[in-house]
């Protein structure tokens, strides 16, 4: 079976882009912490403060305070990407109460 060659899509300006959904407000107004059914918990004994959890958090709810990662549960949706990416396995998944 012969493969089709994909055409490269190019847009000359922003006006040429198709309509896309965008947030009209800051995420600071969207308190998404109530969405989760599991939450990440950092074991600071295992954590080496590498910042990978902070880097991969899609909602920017992990911040660094005094050189250590801190999870803002007010915004954390419980996607657990931080736990999956942690090389030291210092973030465990706990069922939300």
DSSP file (Angstrom, degrees, kcal/mol; ACC not computed):
  #  RESIDUE AA STRUCTURE BP1 BP2  ACC     N-H-->O    O-->H-N    N-H-->O    O-->H-N    TCO  KAPPA ALPHA  PHI   PSI    X-CA   Y-CA   Z-CA
    1    1 A X              0   0    0      0, 0.0     2,-0.4     0, 0.0     0, 0.0   0.000 360.0 360.0 360.0 129.9    0.0    0.0    0.0
    2    2 A X        -     0   0    0      1,-0.1     2,-0.3     0, 0.0     0, 0.0  -0.629 360.0-129.8 -82.7 131.1    1.4    3.3   -1.0
    3    3 A X        -     0   0    0     -2,-0.4     2,-0.2     1,-0.1    -1,-0.1  -0.591  18.6-125.0 -81.4 138.6    1.6    6.0    1.7
    4    4 A X        -     0   0    0     -2,-0.3     2,-0.6     1,-0.0    -1,-0.1  -0.573  21.7-122.3 -77.9 144.4    0.1    9.4    1.0
    5    5 A X        -     0   0    0     -2,-0.2     2,-0.2     1,-0.0    -1,-0.0  -0.784  27.9-128.1 -87.7 125.3    2.4   12.3    1.4
    6    6 A X        -     0   0    0     -2,-0.6     2,-0.3     1,-0.1    -1,-0.0  -0.497  17.8-125.4 -75.2 139.5    1.0   14.8    3.9
    7    7 A X        -     0   0    0     -2,-0.2     2,-0.5     1,-0.0    -1,-0.1  -0.629  22.1-119.9 -81.4 141.6    0.7   18.4    2.9
    8    8 A X        -     0   0    0     -2,-0.3     2,-0.6     1,-0.0    -1,-0.0  -0.710  25.0-140.8 -80.8 127.5    2.4   20.9    5.2
    9    9 A X        -     0   0    0     -2,-0.5     2,-0.4     2,-0.0    -1,-0.0  -0.794  24.2-179.2 -93.0 125.3   -0.2   23.3    6.5
   10   10 A X        -     0   0    0     -2,-0.6     2,-0.4     0, 0.0    -2,-0.0  -0.972  14.9-156.8-126.8 140.3    1.0   26.9    6.7
   11   11 A X        -     0   0    0     -2,-0.4     3,-0.1     1,-0.1     6,-0.0  -0.952   8.6-154.0-115.5 133.7   -0.8   30.0    7.8
   12   12 A X  S    S-     0   0    0     -2,-0.4     2,-0.3     1,-0.1    -1,-0.1   0.813  77.0  -5.5 -77.0 -29.6    0.3   33.4    6.7
   13   13 A X  S >  S-     0   0    0      1,-0.1     3,-1.2     0, 0.0     4,-0.4  -0.939  77.7 -93.6-153.2 174.0   -1.1   35.2    9.7
   14   14 A X  G >  S+     0   0    0     -2,-0.3     3,-1.4     1,-0.3    -1,-0.1   0.822 119.2  65.8 -62.4 -31.4   -3.1   34.7   12.9
   15   15 A X  G 3  S+     0   0    0      1,-0.3    -1,-0.3    -3,-0.0    -4,-0.0   0.747  95.5  57.8 -63.5 -23.6   -6.2   35.7   11.0
   16   16 A X  G <  S+     0   0    0     -3,-1.2    -1,-0.3     2,-0.1    -2,-0.2   0.610  83.3 105.7 -82.6 -13.1   -5.8   32.6    8.8
   17   17 A X  S <  S-     0   0    0     -3,-1.4     3,-0.1    -4,-0.4     2,-0.0  -0.367  78.6-110.8 -67.7 145.5   -6.0   30.2   11.8
   18   18 A X        -     0   0    0      1,-0.1    -1,-0.1    -2,-0.0     2,-0.1  -0.369  47.2 -83.6 -69.4 157.6   -9.2   28.3   12.3
   19   19 A X        -     0   0    0     -2,-0.0     2,-0.3     1,-0.0    -1,-0.1  -0.384  54.1-173.9 -64.0 139.0  -11.3   29.2   15.3
   20   20 A X        -     0   0    0     -3,-0.1     2,-0.4    -2,-0.1    -1,-0.0  -0.941  29.0-103.2-132.7 154.7  -10.1   27.5   18.5
   21   21 A X        +     0   0    0     -2,-0.3     2,-0.3     2,-0.0     0, 0.0  -0.617  44.3 174.3 -77.1 132.4  -11.5   27.4   22.0
   22   22 A X        -     0   0    0     -2,-0.4     2,-0.4     0, 0.0     0, 0.0  -0.967  35.6-106.2-135.7 153.5   -9.6   29.6   24.5
   23   23 A X        -     0   0    0     -2,-0.3     4,-0.1     1,-0.1    -2,-0.0  -0.642  19.7-157.9 -78.3 133.0  -10.1   30.5   28.1
   24   24 A X  S    S+     0   0    0     -2,-0.4     2,-0.3     2,-0.1    -1,-0.1   0.510  73.8  44.1 -88.8  -5.0  -11.4   34.1   28.5
   25   25 A X  S    S-     0   0    0      1,-0.0     2,-0.1     5,-0.0    -2,-0.1  -0.843  93.6 -87.1-133.5 170.6  -10.2   34.3   32.0
   26   26 A X    >   -     0   0    0     -2,-0.3     3,-1.8     1,-0.1     4,-0.4  -0.451  34.2-121.9 -73.6 149.2   -7.2   33.5   34.1
   27   27 A X  G >  S+     0   0    0      1,-0.3     3,-0.8     2,-0.2     5,-0.2   0.659 106.3  80.4 -65.7 -13.9   -6.9   30.0   35.6
   28   28 A X  G 3  S+     0   0    0      1,-0.2    -1,-0.3     3,-0.1     3,-0.1   0.709  92.4  49.7 -66.0 -17.1   -6.7   31.8   38.9
   29   29 A X  G <  S+     0   0    0     -3,-1.8     2,-1.0     1,-0.2    -1,-0.2   0.633  96.6  76.2 -91.4 -16.8  -10.5   32.1   38.7
   30   30 A X    <   -     0   0    0     -3,-0.8     2,-1.5    -4,-0.4    -1,-0.2  -0.753  65.4-167.8 -99.6  89.6  -11.0   28.4   37.9
   31   31 A X    >   +     0   0    0     -2,-1.0     3,-0.6     1,-0.2    44,-0.2  -0.619  15.1 169.5 -80.5  92.4  -10.5   26.5   41.2
   32   32 A X  G >   +     0   0    0     -2,-1.5     3,-1.8     1,-0.2     4,-0.3   0.340  44.5 101.9 -92.1   5.3  -10.3   23.0   39.8
   33   33 A X  G >  S+     0   0    0     41,-2.2     3,-0.8     1,-0.3    -1,-0.2   0.747  73.5  63.9 -62.8 -24.1   -9.2   21.2   42.9
   34   34 A X  G <  S+     0   0    0     -3,-0.6    -1,-0.3    40,-0.3    -2,-0.1   0.551  88.2  72.8 -77.5  -5.6  -12.7   19.9   43.6
   35   35 A X  G <  S+     0   0    0     -3,-1.8    -1,-0.2    41,-0.2    -2,-0.2   0.741  79.6  92.6 -77.6 -23.7  -12.5   17.9   40.3
   36   36 A X    <   -     0   0    0     -3,-0.8    42,-0.2    40,-0.4     3,-0.1  -0.314  45.4-175.3 -82.6 154.4  -10.1   15.3   41.6
   37   37 A X  S    S+     0   0    0     40,-0.3    59,-2.9     1,-0.2     2,-0.3   0.442  82.3  37.2-116.9 -10.4  -10.7   11.9   43.2
   38   38 A X  E    S-A   95   0A   0     57,-0.3     2,-0.4    39,-0.2    57,-0.2  -0.965  72.0-158.7-132.7 153.8   -7.0   11.2   43.9
   39   39 A X  E     -A   94   0A   0     55,-3.1    55,-2.8    -2,-0.3     2,-0.3  -0.976  19.4-116.4-134.1 149.8   -4.3   13.6   44.9
   40   40 A X  E     -A   93   0A   0     -2,-0.4     2,-0.4    53,-0.2    53,-0.2  -0.617  25.5-164.9 -81.8 141.7   -0.5   13.6   44.8
   41   41 A X  E     -A   92   0A   0     51,-2.4    51,-2.6    -2,-0.3     2,-0.4  -0.991  13.5-137.8-129.6 123.3    1.4   13.6   48.0
   42   42 A X  E     -A   91   0A   0     -2,-0.4     2,-0.9    49,-0.2    49,-0.2  -0.678   3.4-151.2 -86.6 127.7    5.1   14.4   48.1
   43   43 A X    >>  -     0   0    0     47,-3.8     4,-1.8    -2,-0.4     3,-1.2  -0.853   8.7-165.9 -94.1 101.9    7.4   12.3   50.3
   44   44 A X  T 34 S+     0   0    0     -2,-0.9    -1,-0.1     1,-0.3    47,-0.0   0.642  82.9  66.9 -69.0 -13.9   10.1   14.9   51.1
   45   45 A X  T 34 S+     0   0    0      1,-0.2    -1,-0.3    45,-0.1    45,-0.0   0.855 112.5  32.5 -69.2 -35.4   12.4   12.1   52.4
   46   46 A X  T <4 S+     0   0    0     -3,-1.2    -2,-0.2    44,-0.2    -1,-0.2   0.740  98.3 101.3 -90.7 -26.7   12.6   10.7   48.9
   47   47 A X     <  -     0   0    0     -4,-1.8    -5,-0.0    43,-0.2    39,-0.0  -0.353  46.5-172.3 -67.3 133.4   12.4   14.0   47.0
   48   48 A X        -     0   0    0     -2,-0.1    -1,-0.1    20,-0.0    -4,-0.1   0.215  44.5-116.3-108.4  13.7   15.7   15.5   45.7
   49   49 A X        +     0   0    0      1,-0.1    -2,-0.1    20,-0.0    -5,-0.0   0.840  62.8 149.1  59.4  38.3   14.1   18.8   44.6
   50   50 A X        -     0   0    0      1,-0.1    -1,-0.1    19,-0.0    18,-0.0   0.752  52.1-133.0 -75.5 -23.8   14.9   18.2   40.9
   51   51 A X     >  +     0   0    0      3,-0.0     4,-2.2     4,-0.0     5,-0.1   0.516  67.6 125.9  87.1   4.7   11.8   20.2   39.8
   52   52 A X  H  > S+     0   0    0      1,-0.2     4,-2.1     2,-0.2     5,-0.2   0.887  73.7  53.5 -65.3 -37.2   10.6   17.6   37.2
   53   53 A X  H  > S+     0   0    0      1,-0.2     4,-1.2     2,-0.2    -1,-0.2   0.918 110.2  48.1 -61.1 -42.8    7.1   17.5   38.9
   54   54 A X  H  4 S+     0   0    0      1,-0.2     3,-0.3     2,-0.2    -2,-0.2   0.899 111.2  51.0 -62.2 -42.3    6.9   21.3   38.6
   55   55 A X  H  < S+     0   0    0     -4,-2.2    -2,-0.2     1,-0.2    -1,-0.2   0.874 115.2  40.3 -65.5 -38.8    8.0   21.2   34.9
   56   56 A X  H  < S+     0   0    0     -4,-2.1     2,-0.4    -5,-0.1    -1,-0.2   0.568  80.6 115.5 -92.1  -9.0    5.4   18.6   33.9
   57   57 A X    ><  -     0   0    0     -4,-1.2     3,-1.0    -3,-0.3     5,-0.1  -0.471  52.2-158.2 -64.3 116.5    2.4   19.8   35.8
   58   58 A X  T 3  S+     0   0    0     -2,-0.4    -1,-0.2     1,-0.2    -4,-0.0   0.674  89.3  45.9 -73.1 -15.0   -0.1   20.8   33.1
   59   59 A X  T 3  S-     0   0    0    -32,-0.0    -1,-0.2    -3,-0.0    -2,-0.1   0.334 102.8-126.0-108.7   6.3   -2.0   23.1   35.5
   60   60 A X    <   +     0   0    0     -3,-1.0    -2,-0.1    -6,-0.1    16,-0.1   0.859  66.5 135.4  52.3  40.1    1.0   24.9   37.0
   61   61 A X        +     0   0    0     14,-0.1    11,-3.5    -7,-0.0     2,-0.5   0.347  48.2  81.9 -99.9   6.5   -0.3   24.0   40.5
   62   62 A X  E     +B   71   0B   0      9,-0.2     2,-0.3    -8,-0.2     9,-0.2  -0.954  58.9 171.4-108.0 126.6    3.2   23.0   41.7
   63   63 A X  E     -B   70   0B   0      7,-2.5     7,-3.1    -2,-0.5     2,-0.5  -0.852  32.0-114.2-128.0 166.2    5.4   25.8   42.8
   64   64 A X  E     +B   69   0B   0     -2,-0.3     2,-0.4     5,-0.2     5,-0.2  -0.891  30.6 177.2-107.2 126.0    8.8   25.9   44.5
   65   65 A X  E >  S-B   68   0B   0      3,-2.9     3,-1.6    -2,-0.5    -2,-0.0  -0.992  74.0 -10.5-129.7 125.2    9.0   27.4   48.0
   66   66 A X  T 3  S-     0   0    0     -2,-0.4    -1,-0.1     1,-0.3     3,-0.1   0.851 130.3 -55.5  54.4  37.5   12.3   27.4   49.9
   67   67 A X  T 3  S+     0   0    0      1,-0.2     2,-0.4    -3,-0.0    -1,-0.3   0.483 119.0 103.6  80.3   3.4   13.8   25.1   47.2
   68   68 A X  E <  S-B   65   0B   0     -3,-1.6    -3,-2.9   -18,-0.0    -1,-0.2  -0.916  74.7-111.3-120.7 144.3   11.1   22.4   47.6
   69   69 A X  E     -B   64   0B   0     -2,-0.4     2,-0.4    -5,-0.2    -5,-0.2  -0.509  32.6-169.6 -72.7 140.4    8.1   21.6   45.4
   70   70 A X  E     -B   63   0B   0     -7,-3.1    -7,-2.5    -2,-0.2     2,-0.5  -0.995  14.8-137.7-131.0 136.1    4.7   22.4   46.9
   71   71 A X  E     -B   62   0B   0     -2,-0.4     2,-1.1    -9,-0.2    -9,-0.2  -0.834   6.8-145.8 -98.9 127.5    1.3   21.3   45.5
   72   72 A X    >>  -     0   0    0    -11,-3.5     3,-1.7    -2,-0.5     4,-1.6  -0.785  13.1-170.4 -90.3  98.6   -1.5   23.9   45.5
   73   73 A X  T 34 S+     0   0    0     -2,-1.1    -1,-0.2     1,-0.3   -11,-0.0   0.615  77.2  75.5 -69.4 -11.8   -4.5   21.6   46.0
   74   74 A X  T 34 S+     0   0    0      1,-0.2   -41,-2.2   -13,-0.1   -40,-0.3   0.804 114.6  20.7 -66.1 -29.0   -6.8   24.4   45.3
   75   75 A X  T <4 S+     0   0    0     -3,-1.7     2,-0.2   -43,-0.2    -2,-0.2   0.575  94.3 113.5-114.6 -16.7   -6.0   24.0   41.6
   76   76 A X     <  -     0   0    0     -4,-1.6   -40,-0.4   -15,-0.2   -41,-0.2  -0.420  43.8-167.8 -65.6 124.3   -4.6   20.4   41.4
   77   77 A X        -     0   0    0     -2,-0.2   -40,-0.3   -42,-0.1   -39,-0.2   0.565  41.4-115.2 -88.3 -10.6   -7.0   18.2   39.3
   78   78 A X        +     0   0    0    -42,-0.2   -41,-0.2   -41,-0.1   -40,-0.1   0.815  64.6 146.9  81.4  31.2   -5.3   15.0   40.4
   79   79 A X        -     0   0    0      1,-0.1   -40,-0.1   -43,-0.1    -3,-0.0   0.748  47.2-146.0 -70.9 -22.4   -4.1   14.0   36.9
   80   80 A X     >  +     0   0    0    -42,-0.1     4,-1.8     1,-0.1     5,-0.1   0.642  56.6 132.8  66.2  19.6   -1.0   12.5   38.7
   81   81 A X  H  > S+     0   0    0      1,-0.2     4,-2.2     2,-0.2     5,-0.2   0.887  70.6  58.2 -62.4 -37.5    1.4   13.4   35.8
   82   82 A X  H  > S+     0   0    0      1,-0.2     4,-1.4     2,-0.2    -1,-0.2   0.909 106.4  47.2 -58.9 -42.6    3.8   14.7   38.5
   83   83 A X  H  4 S+     0   0    0      1,-0.2     8,-0.2     2,-0.2    -1,-0.2   0.877 111.8  50.5 -67.8 -38.0    3.8   11.2   40.2
   84   84 A X  H  < S+     0   0    0     -4,-1.8    -1,-0.2     1,-0.2    -2,-0.2   0.861 114.7  43.4 -67.4 -35.5    4.4    9.5   36.8
   85   85 A X  H  < S+     0   0    0     -4,-2.2     2,-0.3    -5,-0.1    -1,-0.2   0.672  83.4 111.5 -85.9 -18.1    7.3   11.7   35.9
   86   86 A X    ><  -     0   0    0     -4,-1.4     3,-0.9    -5,-0.2     5,-0.1  -0.407  54.4-157.7 -62.8 117.7    9.0   11.8   39.2
   87   87 A X  T 3  S+     0   0    0     -2,-0.3    -1,-0.2     1,-0.2    -4,-0.0   0.745  92.6  46.6 -69.8 -22.2   12.3    9.9   38.8
   88   88 A X  T 3  S-     0   0    0     -3,-0.0    -1,-0.2     0, 0.0    -2,-0.1   0.443 104.8-126.4 -96.9  -1.7   12.6    9.2   42.6
   89   89 A X    <   +     0   0    0     -3,-0.9    -2,-0.1    -6,-0.1   -42,-0.1   0.896  61.6 145.3  54.8  42.1    9.0    8.0   42.9
   90   90 A X        +     0   0    0    -44,-0.1   -47,-3.8     1,-0.1     2,-0.6   0.429  47.8  75.7 -89.6  -0.6    8.7   10.6   45.7
   91   91 A X  E     -A   42   0A   0     -8,-0.2     2,-0.3   -49,-0.2   -49,-0.2  -0.948  64.8-169.4-116.9 118.1    5.0   11.4   44.8
   92   92 A X  E     -A   41   0A   0    -51,-2.6   -51,-2.4    -2,-0.6     2,-0.5  -0.696  22.5-119.5-103.5 158.8    2.4    8.9   45.8
   93   93 A X  E     -A   40   0A   0     -2,-0.3     2,-0.4   -53,-0.2   -53,-0.2  -0.857  30.1-172.3 -99.2 124.8   -1.2    8.8   44.8
   94   94 A X  E     -A   39   0A   0    -55,-2.8   -55,-3.1    -2,-0.5     2,-0.2  -0.948  28.8-111.5-120.0 136.0   -3.7    9.1   47.7
   95   95 A X  E     -A   38   0A   0     -2,-0.4   -57,-0.3   -57,-0.2     2,-0.2  -0.448  38.6-114.8 -65.4 132.9   -7.5    8.6   47.4
   96   96 A X              0   0    0    -59,-2.9    -1,-0.1    -2,-0.2     0, 0.0  -0.453 360.0 360.0 -70.2 138.4   -9.3   11.9   48.0
   97   97 A X              0   0    0     -2,-0.2    -1,-0.1    -3,-0.0    -2,-0.1   0.437 360.0 360.0 -93.5 360.0  -11.4   12.0   51.1
